Amino acid sequence: MNLRFFEIKAEFYQKVWSTLLNETKFGQKISYTELALKSTGNANSSRAVGTAMKKNPFQLIVPCHRVVKKDGTNGHYSGGHKNDLKDWLLLYEKSFSGKSLH
């Protein structure tokens, strides 16, 4: 693989993470499909968005726990091993709903 491939991949991840930060508020959810559409213009890139969430090194800063499946279920946060944590984070954020934290 060449360097350009990794640059494109990094640019994609950054665009997805930036969109997530700008499009979701504290306690709010967004689906992989919706995030794909907003960040790339292509709803079919939702699996690539999932990969970007998996590769997120800043999980509390770039809140990948806010991204859920189209049907509203969790998906597989940290490979499904931390779905309880995802539930807790979403519930915690929702408890601050209406308060100015974001």
C-alpha positions in Angstrom: 0.0 0.0 0.0 1.2 3.4 -0.7 1.2 6.5 1.5 -1.6 8.2 -0.5 -4.0 5.4 0.6 -3.3 6.1 4.2 -3.7 9.8 3.7 -7.1 9.3 2.1 -8.1 7.0 4.9 -7.0 9.5 7.6 -8.9 12.3 5.8 -12.0 10.2 5.7 -11.8 9.4 9.4 -11.2 13.0 10.3 -14.2 14.1 8.2 -16.5 11.6 9.9 -15.2 12.5 13.4 -15.6 16.2 12.7 -19.2 15.7 11.4 -20.0 13.6 14.5 -18.8 16.4 16.7 -20.7 19.1 14.8 -23.9 17.2 14.2 -24.6 15.6 17.6 -25.2 17.3 20.9 -24.7 15.9 24.4 -27.1 13.1 24.9 -28.2 12.9 21.2 -27.8 9.8 19.0 -27.2 9.5 15.3 -27.3 6.4 13.1 -24.3 5.1 11.1 -26.3 5.7 7.9 -27.2 9.3 8.9 -23.6 10.1 9.8 -22.4 8.5 6.5 -24.9 10.7 4.6 -23.9 13.9 6.4 -20.2 13.3 6.3 -19.8 11.8 2.8 -23.0 12.4 1.0 -23.4 8.6 0.6 -25.6 6.6 3.0 -23.9 3.4 1.6 -20.7 4.3 3.3 -22.1 3.5 6.7 -19.8 0.5 7.2 -16.8 2.7 6.6 -18.2 5.1 9.1 -18.4 2.2 11.6 -14.7 1.5 10.9 -14.0 5.2 11.6 -15.8 4.9 14.9 -13.8 1.7 15.7 -10.5 3.5 14.9 -11.4 6.6 17.0 -8.5 7.1 19.5 -10.3 9.9 21.3 -13.5 8.2 22.4 -14.7 10.7 25.0 -13.7 13.7 22.9 -15.1 12.4 19.6 -18.2 10.7 21.1 -18.6 7.5 19.0 -20.9 6.1 21.7 -23.6 8.4 20.2 -23.6 6.5 16.9 -26.2 3.7 16.8 -27.7 1.4 14.2 -30.5 2.6 11.9 -33.1 0.7 14.1 -31.8 2.6 17.2 -30.0 -0.3 18.8 -26.4 0.0 20.0 -24.5 -1.9 17.4 -21.2 -3.3 18.7 -19.5 -0.6 20.8 -15.9 -1.8 21.2 -16.7 -5.0 19.4 -19.8 -5.4 21.5 -17.8 -5.8 24.7 -18.7 -2.4 26.0 -22.3 -2.0 25.1 -23.2 -1.5 28.8 -20.7 1.4 28.9 -22.3 2.9 25.8 -25.8 2.6 27.4 -24.4 4.3 30.5 -22.7 7.1 28.6 -25.9 7.8 26.6 -28.0 7.7 29.8 -25.6 10.0 31.6 -25.6 12.5 28.8 -29.3 12.4 28.5 -29.6 13.2 32.2 -28.1 16.6 31.4 -30.6 17.2 28.6 -31.5 20.9 28.4 -28.5 22.0 30.4 -25.8 23.9 28.7 -22.7 21.6 28.5 -22.1 21.4 24.8 
